[in-house]
Each structure stands twice: as structure tokens, then as C-alpha cells.
Amino acid sequence: MGPEASLASPAAPIGGEGVLRRLLRRRLALLGLVIITLVVGAALLAPQVAPFDPNEQFFDGLTLEGAPLPPSATYWLGTDLLGRDLLSRLLYGARNSLVIGVVANGAALVIGTLVGVVAGYFRGVVGAVLMRFTDLMMAFPALLLAICLAAVLRPSLWIVALVIALVNWVQVARVVYSETRSLGEREFVAAEKTLGAGSARILFRHILPHLTSTVIVYGTLGISTTVLLEATLSFLGVGVQPPDASWGNIIFENQTYFQAAPWLVFFPGAAILLLALAFNLVGDGLRDALDPTEEGRG
């Protein structure tokens, strides 16, 4: 057995085609993919499929008493308190909610992975400082910290994404740290060090490839958390600011009509719940599909 064989990783990453095939065999994960595809498609095609401008206020969009209109042939999901078409606002709001979900979660993954890998591999003073800082961040209630940051930084679409990333990276860092410590003690890493391989080679050739499945799963599951947090911040008035639409601020704007016009809360609430559920289903499916011990199941 040559040196290269002895250095080979004992658990090679699963091929992309195999993961996709196993993922599609799981009905709930497939359902989640369909829902995500429909939502993303509707968001991308919002200018083409939305029946009206999302910010246009219609004179016939309110009753004579000034109340929102219920769903009808003209306004399929009804109108809001300003006489705007709710369906159009939901379609455009999906864009902002998804952009924040993807961007914020992507940034959180990068920060968390970087902190976790550096702390787990180098350990010592560097690892201790990074993980104590992570523990400190975890001690703060995420929602309260996000509200404080959003209020200080004057919320906008990109500021909200940044705020969510700054409070969501800690869970990823913890998981990556634990896995990196475990991988750092494996025989193939010890062999590489014995042969004089540098830290960069070990990290990029051996450690990071084995973290890919974990990061992908957490990335998928994290989008649902991010979408929910964005909706919460927008509902509390420190998220996406009107007149820009997001699913959270649609509920915030119309909460006073909860009893008189329940569709104004039900439809955006159902959209948030459905999208979060879809990402969770796909994340669970990916976790099983990327696990070699699950071969032949599902």
C-alpha cells in the first residue's frame, strides 16, 4: 500500500448525482423541492405574473367604509388597508424574503464555518478565544440582539440580512468546531502532518471536503430559520421598511384588521409557514441522502 493510499480519506464525499437520486426518492423532500421551486419561480417572475403594481392604491380597493376588500374575481386574495392588491404584494414580498433568507444564511454559513474550522483545527489560545466569543454570542437571545442591531443600523433590505447573519452564525460555528476537532484526530490527518503537509493543505484537501455535507444540511435548514426571523423583525417594525413588501411587514401593516379582514394575516402567514416547512423537509432529506449509512433506505 503506497503513501497516497494511506492518506486517503476513509469516508469519501458522496457524489452529487447519487445525493440527488437518493434525495428524490424521499417524497417529503421532493414535496419541499416542489414548493421551493414554485415560490422561487413566482418571486423571479413577479413583474410578469403579478396582476398589479404592489404599491398602487386603488380607489375601488376599499369598501365605502374604508375597509379592505375580501378575495374576489378582481383581487384574488383581497386588498389591504390601503387598497393595494394583496396577491401582488405577496409575490413581490417573496423576493425580499428569499433574498434576505439566502444572503443572510450564506453569510452566516461563511462566518460560522470559518470560526469553527480555525478554532477546531488550531485549538490552543486561538481556539479558546474564538469559542468563548461564540459562547458569549450564544448567551444573548437571538431575537433581542437582532432587534437591537436592526434598530441601531437603520433597517433596510441588506442591513436586515447582515443583522440576521450576525446572530445566526454561532450554531454553525459550534457544529463545525466539533466536527473539525474530530477530523483533526483522524489517522489520515496525522499521516499528512508526519509527511510535513502544511495547515493550508490539510484544511483544504482533507478537513473542508468532509465538512461539506454538514454545511449543506445546515445551510438548507438555516434558510427556514432566517425567513422566520426576517418575518419576525419586519412584523416588529425593524425589518424591511414600507413601502417595500416582505411577508413579515405585510402582517405588521395589516394586523389591526386581524378580525375584520383575517385574509390579510392568513395568506402571508401561510406563505411563511409553507416556505419554512419546505426548507426543513429538504434539509431533512439532504441529511439522510448525505449519510452513507442511509444507503438503501427511504
C-alpha positions as CSV (number, residue, x, y, z in Angstrom):
1,M,0.0,0.0,0.0
2,G,1.5,3.3,-1.1
3,P,1.6,6.6,0.7
4,E,-1.3,8.0,-1.2
5,A,-3.5,5.1,-0.2
6,S,-2.6,5.5,3.4
7,L,-3.6,9.2,3.3
8,A,-6.9,8.6,1.5
9,S,-9.9,9.8,3.4
10,P,-11.7,6.9,5.0
11,A,-15.1,8.3,4.1
12,A,-15.1,10.0,0.7
13,P,-17.8,12.6,0.0
14,I,-20.8,11.2,-1.8
15,G,-21.2,12.1,-5.5
16,G,-23.7,14.8,-6.5
17,E,-25.7,12.5,-8.7
18,G,-26.0,9.9,-6.0
19,V,-27.2,12.5,-3.5
20,L,-29.8,13.9,-5.8
21,R,-31.1,10.4,-6.7
22,R,-31.4,9.5,-3.0
23,L,-33.0,12.8,-2.2
24,L,-35.6,12.5,-4.9
25,R,-36.6,9.1,-3.5
26,R,-37.9,10.8,-0.4
27,R,-41.4,12.0,-1.0
28,L,-41.4,14.7,1.7
29,A,-38.1,16.1,0.4
30,L,-39.5,16.1,-3.1
31,L,-42.6,17.9,-1.9
32,G,-40.4,20.5,-0.3
33,L,-38.4,21.0,-3.5
34,V,-41.6,21.5,-5.5
35,I,-42.8,24.1,-3.0
36,I,-39.4,25.9,-3.1
37,T,-39.3,25.8,-6.9
38,L,-42.8,27.3,-7.1
39,V,-42.1,30.1,-4.6
40,V,-38.7,31.0,-6.2
41,G,-40.3,30.9,-9.7
42,A,-43.2,33.2,-8.5
43,A,-40.7,35.6,-6.9
44,L,-38.5,35.8,-10.0
45,L,-41.4,36.2,-12.3
46,A,-43.3,38.7,-10.1
47,P,-43.2,41.5,-12.6
48,Q,-44.8,39.2,-15.2
49,V,-47.3,37.3,-13.1
50,A,-48.4,39.9,-10.5
51,P,-51.7,41.4,-11.7
52,F,-51.0,44.9,-10.3
53,D,-48.2,47.2,-9.1
54,P,-47.7,46.1,-5.5
55,N,-47.7,49.8,-4.3
56,E,-50.6,51.0,-6.3
57,Q,-53.6,52.1,-4.2
58,F,-56.9,51.6,-6.0
59,F,-59.9,53.8,-5.4
60,D,-62.2,50.7,-5.7
61,G,-59.8,48.7,-3.5
62,L,-61.7,49.6,-0.3
63,T,-65.3,49.4,0.8
64,L,-67.4,52.6,1.2
65,E,-66.5,52.4,4.9
66,G,-62.7,52.3,4.1
67,A,-62.2,48.6,4.9
68,P,-60.2,46.1,2.8
69,L,-62.0,44.1,0.2
70,P,-62.2,40.3,0.6
71,P,-61.0,38.0,-2.2
72,S,-62.8,38.5,-5.4
73,A,-62.5,37.9,-9.2
74,T,-60.6,41.2,-9.5
75,Y,-58.5,41.0,-6.4
76,W,-57.9,37.2,-6.0
77,L,-56.5,37.5,-2.4
78,G,-58.3,40.7,-1.5
79,T,-56.9,44.1,-0.8
80,D,-55.0,45.6,2.2
81,L,-55.8,48.5,4.4
82,L,-54.6,51.0,1.7
83,G,-56.5,49.4,-1.1
84,R,-53.5,47.6,-2.6
85,D,-53.7,44.1,-4.2
86,L,-52.6,41.6,-1.6
87,L,-51.5,38.9,-4.2
88,S,-49.2,41.4,-5.9
89,R,-47.6,42.4,-2.6
90,L,-47.2,38.7,-1.7
91,L,-45.4,38.0,-5.0
92,Y,-43.0,40.9,-4.6
93,G,-42.6,40.3,-0.9
94,A,-41.4,36.8,-1.7
95,R,-38.5,38.3,-3.5
96,N,-37.3,40.3,-0.4
97,S,-37.9,37.4,2.0
98,L,-36.0,35.0,-0.2
99,V,-33.1,37.4,-0.9
100,I,-32.7,38.0,2.8
101,G,-33.0,34.3,3.6
102,V,-30.4,33.2,1.1
103,V,-27.9,36.1,1.6
104,A,-28.2,36.2,5.4
105,N,-27.9,32.4,5.7
106,G,-25.0,32.3,3.2
107,A,-23.1,34.9,5.2
108,A,-23.9,33.1,8.5
109,L,-22.5,29.9,7.0
110,V,-19.3,31.5,5.8
111,I,-18.7,33.2,9.2
112,G,-19.7,30.1,11.2
113,T,-17.6,27.7,9.1
114,L,-14.5,30.0,9.2
115,V,-14.7,30.4,13.0
116,G,-15.4,26.7,13.6
117,V,-12.7,25.4,11.4
118,V,-10.0,27.8,12.7
119,A,-10.9,27.1,16.3
120,G,-11.2,23.4,15.9
121,Y,-8.0,22.9,13.9
122,F,-5.6,25.3,15.6
123,R,-7.1,24.9,19.1
124,G,-4.9,26.4,21.9
125,V,-5.3,30.1,22.6
126,V,-6.9,30.9,19.2
127,G,-9.5,28.2,19.6
128,A,-10.3,29.1,23.2
129,V,-10.8,32.8,22.3
130,L,-12.9,32.1,19.3
131,M,-15.2,29.6,21.1
132,R,-15.5,31.8,24.2
133,F,-16.6,34.6,21.9
134,T,-19.1,32.1,20.2
135,D,-20.4,31.2,23.7
136,L,-20.8,34.9,24.5
137,M,-22.8,35.5,21.3
138,M,-25.0,32.4,22.1
139,A,-25.8,33.8,25.5
140,F,-27.7,36.7,24.0
141,P,-31.3,36.0,22.9
142,A,-31.0,36.0,19.1
143,L,-34.2,37.9,18.6
144,L,-33.4,40.6,21.1
145,L,-29.9,41.0,19.7
146,A,-31.3,41.2,16.2
147,I,-33.8,43.9,17.2
148,C,-31.1,46.0,18.9
149,L,-28.8,45.7,15.9
150,A,-31.5,46.5,13.4
151,A,-32.7,49.5,15.4
152,V,-29.1,50.9,15.6
153,L,-28.2,50.3,11.9
154,R,-31.4,51.8,10.4
155,P,-33.1,48.8,8.8
156,S,-33.0,48.2,5.1
157,L,-33.0,45.0,3.0
158,W,-29.2,44.5,3.2
159,I,-28.9,45.7,6.7
160,V,-31.6,43.2,7.8
161,A,-29.7,40.4,6.0
162,L,-26.4,41.5,7.7
163,V,-28.1,41.6,11.2
164,I,-29.6,38.1,10.7
165,A,-26.2,36.7,9.6
166,L,-24.5,38.2,12.7
167,V,-26.9,36.4,15.1
168,N,-27.2,33.1,13.2
169,W,-23.6,32.0,12.7
170,V,-23.0,30.7,16.2
171,Q,-24.8,27.4,15.8
172,V,-22.9,26.6,12.6
173,A,-19.6,27.5,14.3
174,R,-20.4,25.1,17.2
175,V,-21.2,22.2,14.9
176,V,-18.2,22.8,12.6
177,Y,-15.9,23.2,15.6
178,S,-16.9,19.8,17.0
179,E,-16.5,18.0,13.6
180,T,-13.2,19.7,12.9
181,R,-11.8,18.6,16.2
182,S,-12.9,15.0,15.5
183,L,-11.4,15.1,11.9
184,G,-8.2,16.6,13.2
185,E,-7.6,13.4,15.3
186,R,-8.1,11.0,12.4
187,E,-5.2,8.9,11.1
188,F,-5.1,10.4,7.6
189,V,-4.6,13.9,9.1
190,A,-1.9,12.6,11.4
191,A,-0.2,11.0,8.4
192,E,-0.3,14.2,6.4
193,K,1.4,16.1,9.3
194,T,4.0,13.4,9.6
195,L,4.9,13.9,5.9
196,G,5.2,17.6,6.5
197,A,2.0,18.8,4.9
198,G,1.1,22.4,5.8
199,S,-2.0,23.6,7.6
200,A,-3.5,25.0,4.4
201,R,-3.2,21.7,2.5
202,I,-4.7,19.7,5.4
203,L,-7.6,22.2,5.8
204,F,-8.5,22.5,2.1
205,R,-7.7,18.9,1.0
206,H,-9.0,16.9,4.0
207,I,-10.9,18.9,6.6
208,L,-13.2,21.1,4.5
209,P,-14.3,18.4,2.0
210,H,-15.6,16.3,4.9
211,L,-17.5,19.3,6.3
212,T,-19.3,19.9,3.0
213,S,-22.3,17.7,3.8
214,T,-22.8,19.2,7.3
215,V,-22.6,22.8,5.9
216,I,-25.0,22.0,3.1
217,V,-27.6,20.5,5.5
218,Y,-27.3,23.4,8.0
219,G,-27.4,25.8,5.1
220,T,-30.7,24.4,3.9
221,L,-32.3,24.2,7.3
222,G,-31.0,27.6,8.2
223,I,-32.9,29.3,5.4
224,S,-36.2,28.5,7.1
225,T,-34.9,29.9,10.3
226,T,-33.7,33.0,8.5
227,V,-37.0,33.5,6.7
228,L,-38.9,33.2,10.0
229,L,-36.5,35.7,11.7
230,E,-36.9,38.2,8.9
231,A,-40.6,37.9,9.1
232,T,-40.4,38.5,12.9
233,L,-38.2,41.6,12.5
234,S,-40.5,43.0,9.8
235,F,-43.5,42.3,11.9
236,L,-41.9,44.2,14.8
237,G,-41.2,47.1,12.5
238,V,-37.3,46.8,12.4
239,G,-37.1,44.7,9.2
240,V,-37.9,45.6,5.6
241,Q,-39.4,49.0,5.6
242,P,-42.6,50.0,3.8
243,P,-43.5,50.6,1.0
244,D,-41.2,47.7,0.1
245,A,-43.1,44.4,0.8
246,S,-42.0,41.4,2.7
247,W,-44.2,38.7,4.2
248,G,-43.5,39.9,7.7
249,N,-44.3,43.6,7.2
250,I,-47.5,42.7,5.3
251,I,-48.7,41.1,8.5
252,F,-47.4,44.1,10.5
253,E,-49.2,46.6,8.4
254,N,-52.5,44.8,8.5
255,Q,-52.6,43.4,12.0
256,T,-55.2,45.9,13.1
257,Y,-57.7,44.2,10.7
258,F,-57.0,40.8,12.0
259,Q,-60.6,40.2,13.0
260,A,-62.4,42.2,10.3
261,A,-60.1,41.0,7.4
262,P,-58.4,37.8,8.5
263,W,-57.1,37.1,5.0
264,L,-54.6,39.9,5.4
265,V,-52.8,37.9,8.1
266,F,-53.7,34.4,7.0
267,F,-52.2,34.4,3.4
268,P,-48.8,35.9,4.3
269,G,-48.6,33.8,7.4
270,A,-49.4,30.6,5.4
271,A,-46.7,31.6,2.9
272,I,-44.1,32.0,5.6
273,L,-45.1,28.7,7.2
274,L,-45.2,26.8,3.9
275,L,-41.7,28.0,2.8
276,A,-40.1,27.3,6.2
277,L,-41.7,23.8,6.2
278,A,-40.4,23.2,2.6
279,F,-36.8,24.1,3.5
280,N,-37.0,21.9,6.6
281,L,-38.2,19.0,4.6
282,V,-35.4,19.4,2.0
283,G,-32.9,19.8,4.8
284,D,-34.0,16.6,6.5
285,G,-33.9,14.8,3.1
286,L,-30.4,16.1,2.4
287,R,-29.2,15.0,5.8
288,D,-30.3,11.4,5.1
289,A,-29.1,11.5,1.5
290,L,-25.6,12.6,2.5
291,D,-25.4,10.0,5.2
292,P,-23.6,6.9,3.8
293,T,-25.3,4.7,6.5
294,E,-28.7,5.5,4.9
295,E,-27.9,3.8,1.6
296,G,-30.7,1.6,0.6
297,R,-33.2,3.2,2.9
298,G,-36.1,5.6,2.1
